[in-house]
Amino acid sequence: MERLPGLQLSTSYHLGDSSLKRIRFYQDMSLLSFKSINGRLTQAILALLGARILIWVIMPLAPGNPARRILQAQGIVEPTDPEIVEMHKQLHLDKPLWNRYLIWVSNVMRGDFGLSWQTGEPVRQEFFKRLPATLMLACTSFLLAALLAIPAGLLAAKWHKRWPDTILRILSLFGAAVPSFVIALLFIHFMIIALGWGEVILDGNMNQVWIPALVLAIDIVATWSRLLRASLLETKGQPFILSAATRGASENRILLRHAFPNASIPLLHAMGMTLGSLLGGTVIVETIFTWPGLGRYVIEAITARDLPIIQAYAFFSTICFVAVSFLVDVASWLIDPRIGHRWK
């Protein structure tokens, strides 16, 4: 009878020791994950700093006189020397390169990219006037692609090497092989001109976004669906999937509940990269459909060699890409904390 309290104390001690080990394990996991995310954030900041320097270098290396071009855009056909000198001072072109860079960085942090060489107007006004149209097109095409690609990938994986898989693979190869401008021209000819389901010249309304968004989504669906199919087929061979099958789980439950969450991380990274590029503007589709977004705007700027607009577009695209990439990394870590250790 005297050993009974000792036995209870020993059992209590072992339980406490096991709980302590678990607590320490989760603390170590949290610390390592925090360090991994902190390292990812540092990489993102360094990438932005490097991109900012490269984007600024475009201006000093550009041919021509920015002051003269801005004055001509403001209606002064033949600027005089005093006018050019005064515009030089306004643009800080009379200062050393390092000073001009610091002034440019300070202005960029406030969203000021200077004056357009075409119109003489502030780039910020022109830029943000066209940004909503690009955001509308990017988000709509992204949602359409997700709604089409995820079911297509699931069906192809479920009916592997059967007729649904074969049909979906042929369609995805077609969507990936045909350039987006060819698909856009086909849509304009058959859907807009022949069937009258839209307008040739678009002004950025929500009612007009579906056809250009669908053109963008076709290529994205082809990539995402093939990636998800390959990830699902690889995951279905894992031991935990076989264990779920032996426990009597249905095929749909195995596919949706067990395989899909584990196979979604590569798809999540692909979706993030695609969203970053879409937010930066879709140059070809916007130009073909005359969509009044950033892509069409930067094409006009490149044609006119309007460097402040090109700088603003490049900087905005870089921010979108780096920010979305970082957020995707964090989301991947939330889904699978083991990813944080692979970053080290």
Rosetta blueprint (number, residue, H / E / L):
1 M L
2 E L
3 R H
4 L H
5 P H
6 G H
7 L H
8 Q H
9 L H
10 S H
11 T H
12 S H
13 Y H
14 H H
15 L H
16 G H
17 D H
18 S H
19 S H
20 L H
21 K H
22 R H
23 I H
24 R H
25 F H
26 Y H
27 Q H
28 D H
29 M H
30 S H
31 L H
32 L H
33 S H
34 F H
35 K H
36 S H
37 I H
38 N H
39 G H
40 R H
41 L H
42 T H
43 Q H
44 A H
45 I H
46 L H
47 A H
48 L H
49 L H
50 G H
51 A H
52 R H
53 I H
54 L H
55 I H
56 W H
57 V H
58 I H
59 M H
60 P H
61 L H
62 A L
63 P L
64 G L
65 N L
66 P H
67 A H
68 R H
69 R H
70 I H
71 L H
72 Q H
73 A H
74 Q L
75 G L
76 I L
77 V L
78 E L
79 P L
80 T L
81 D H
82 P H
83 E H
84 I H
85 V H
86 E H
87 M H
88 H H
89 K H
90 Q H
91 L L
92 H L
93 L L
94 D L
95 K L
96 P L
97 L H
98 W H
99 N H
100 R H
101 Y H
102 L H
103 I H
104 W H
105 V H
106 S H
107 N H
108 V H
109 M H
110 R L
111 G L
112 D L
113 F L
114 G L
115 L E
116 S L
117 W L
118 Q L
119 T L
120 G L
121 E L
122 P E
123 V H
124 R H
125 Q H
126 E H
127 F H
128 F H
129 K H
130 R H
131 L H
132 P H
133 A H
134 T H
135 L H
136 M H
137 L H
138 A H
139 C H
140 T H
141 S H
142 F H
143 L H
144 L H
145 A H
146 A H
147 L H
148 L H
149 A H
150 I H
151 P H
152 A H
153 G H
154 L H
155 L H
156 A H
157 A H
158 K H
159 W L
160 H L
161 K L
162 R L
163 W H
164 P H
165 D H
166 T H
167 I H
168 L H
169 R H
170 I H
171 L H
172 S H
173 L H
174 F H
175 G H
176 A H
177 A H
178 V L
179 P L
180 S H
181 F H
182 V H
183 I H
184 A H
185 L H
186 L H
187 F H
188 I H
189 H H
190 F H
191 M H
192 I H
193 I H
194 A H
195 L L
196 G L
197 W L
198 G L
199 E L
200 V L
201 I L
202 L L
203 D L
204 G L
205 N L
206 M H
207 N H
208 Q H
209 V L
210 W H
211 I H
212 P H
213 A H
214 L H
215 V H
216 L H
217 A H
218 I H
219 D H
220 I H
221 V H
222 A H
223 T H
224 W H
225 S H
226 R H
227 L H
228 L H
229 R H
230 A H
231 S H
232 L H
233 L H
234 E H
235 T H
236 K L
237 G L
238 Q L
239 P H
240 F H
241 I H
242 L H
243 S H
244 A H
245 A H
246 T H
247 R L
248 G L
249 A L
250 S L
251 E H
252 N H
253 R H
254 I H
255 L H
256 L H
257 R H
258 H H
259 A H
260 F H
261 P H
262 N H
263 A H
264 S H
265 I H
266 P H
267 L H
268 L H
269 H H
270 A H
271 M H
272 G H
273 M H
274 T H
275 L H
276 G H
277 S H
278 L H
279 L H
280 G L
281 G L
282 T L
283 V H
284 I H
285 V H
286 E H
287 T H
288 I H
289 F L
290 T L
291 W L
292 P L
293 G L
294 L H
295 G H
296 R H
297 Y H
298 V H
299 I H
300 E H
301 A H
302 I H
303 T H
304 A H
305 R L
306 D L
307 L H
308 P H
309 I H
310 I H
311 Q H
312 A H
313 Y H
314 A H
315 F H
316 F H
317 S H
318 T H
319 I H
320 C H
321 F H
322 V H
323 A H
324 V H
325 S H
326 F H
327 L H
328 V H
329 D H
330 V H
331 A H
332 S H
333 W H
334 L H
335 I H
336 D L
337 P L
338 R L
339 I H
340 G H
341 H H
342 R H
343 W L
344 K L
